[in-house]
Amino acid sequence: MIGKEMPLEEIVEKYPNLIKPLREYGIVCVQCGEPVWGTIGEQMDEKSLDNQDEIIDNINKLIEKEEE
C-alpha cells in the first residue's frame, strides 16, 4: 500500500505500471527525465494538487486490482 510518505523512487521501482497513472495526475514524468526524488506527498504538494487523498486511494486501488 502506498502512502504520502513513500518515496517516488520506491514506487516506480516496485510498481512500474504506476508510471502512466502518476504521469496522468501530473505527479511525475519519468520519460521526460524529471527526477523521482522525494515522496509522493512532497510531489503532490509541489504540484499544488488538492485531491491528494483521492489520488492515493486511486493508486492503491490500481495496485489491488493487479494483485488479484
Sine and cosine of phi, psi and omega as CSV:
sin_phi,cos_phi,sin_psi,cos_psi,sin_omega,cos_omega
0.00,0.00,0.63,-0.77,-0.03,-1.00
-0.99,-0.16,0.67,-0.74,0.10,-0.99
-0.81,-0.59,0.19,-0.98,-0.06,-1.00
-0.88,0.48,-0.41,0.91,-0.04,-1.00
-1.00,0.06,-0.01,1.00,-0.05,-1.00
-0.98,0.22,0.76,-0.65,0.02,-1.00
-0.90,0.44,0.68,-0.73,0.02,-1.00
-0.86,0.52,-0.63,0.78,0.00,-1.00
-0.85,0.53,-0.68,0.74,0.02,-1.00
-0.91,0.41,-0.65,0.76,0.02,-1.00
-0.88,0.48,-0.74,0.67,-0.04,-1.00
-0.91,0.42,-0.62,0.78,0.02,-1.00
-0.94,0.35,-0.68,0.73,-0.08,-1.00
-0.98,0.18,-0.57,0.82,-0.06,-1.00
-0.76,-0.65,0.93,0.36,-0.05,-1.00
-0.87,0.50,-0.38,0.92,0.03,-1.00
-0.92,0.38,-0.22,0.98,0.01,-1.00
-1.00,0.06,-0.10,1.00,-0.02,-1.00
-0.85,0.53,-0.73,0.69,-0.03,-1.00
-0.90,0.44,-0.77,0.64,0.04,-1.00
-0.87,0.49,-0.63,0.78,0.04,-1.00
-0.88,0.47,-0.66,0.75,0.02,-1.00
-0.90,0.43,-0.65,0.76,0.01,-1.00
-0.90,0.44,-0.54,0.84,0.08,-1.00
-0.98,0.20,-0.15,0.99,0.00,-1.00
0.99,0.14,0.29,0.96,-0.07,-1.00
-0.99,0.13,-0.69,0.72,-0.06,-1.00
-0.50,-0.86,0.57,-0.82,0.06,-1.00
-0.77,-0.63,1.00,0.05,-0.05,-1.00
-0.90,0.44,-0.62,0.79,-0.06,-1.00
-0.90,0.44,-0.52,0.86,-0.03,-1.00
-1.00,-0.05,0.12,0.99,0.11,-0.99
1.00,0.03,0.14,0.99,0.04,-1.00
-0.91,0.42,0.75,-0.67,-0.01,-1.00
-0.89,0.46,0.51,-0.86,0.00,-1.00
-0.96,-0.28,0.54,0.84,0.00,-1.00
-0.99,0.12,0.39,-0.92,0.01,-1.00
1.00,0.02,0.00,-1.00,-0.02,-1.00
-1.00,-0.06,0.27,-0.96,0.04,-1.00
-0.90,0.44,-0.59,0.81,0.04,-1.00
-0.89,0.46,-0.67,0.74,0.03,-1.00
-0.89,0.46,-0.66,0.75,0.01,-1.00
-0.91,0.40,-0.65,0.76,0.03,-1.00
-0.91,0.42,-0.62,0.79,0.07,-1.00
-0.89,0.45,-0.70,0.72,-0.02,-1.00
-0.88,0.48,-0.58,0.81,-0.01,-1.00
-1.00,0.05,0.02,1.00,0.01,-1.00
0.83,0.56,0.68,0.73,0.02,-1.00
-0.99,0.14,0.83,-0.56,-0.05,-1.00
-0.99,0.12,-0.43,0.90,-0.10,-1.00
-0.99,-0.14,0.70,0.72,-0.11,-0.99
-0.88,0.48,-0.69,0.72,-0.01,-1.00
-0.90,0.43,-0.63,0.78,0.04,-1.00
-0.90,0.44,-0.67,0.74,0.02,-1.00
-0.89,0.46,-0.74,0.67,0.02,-1.00
-0.86,0.50,-0.70,0.72,0.02,-1.00
-0.87,0.49,-0.72,0.70,-0.01,-1.00
-0.90,0.44,-0.64,0.77,0.01,-1.00
-0.91,0.41,-0.67,0.74,0.03,-1.00
-0.91,0.42,-0.56,0.83,0.07,-1.00
-0.90,0.43,-0.63,0.78,0.05,-1.00
-0.89,0.46,-0.66,0.75,0.02,-1.00
-0.90,0.44,-0.72,0.70,0.00,-1.00
-0.86,0.51,-0.67,0.74,0.01,-1.00
-0.86,0.51,-0.70,0.72,-0.04,-1.00
-0.94,0.33,-0.43,0.90,-0.03,-1.00
-1.00,0.07,-0.13,0.99,0.01,-1.00
-0.96,0.29,0.00,0.00,0.00,0.00
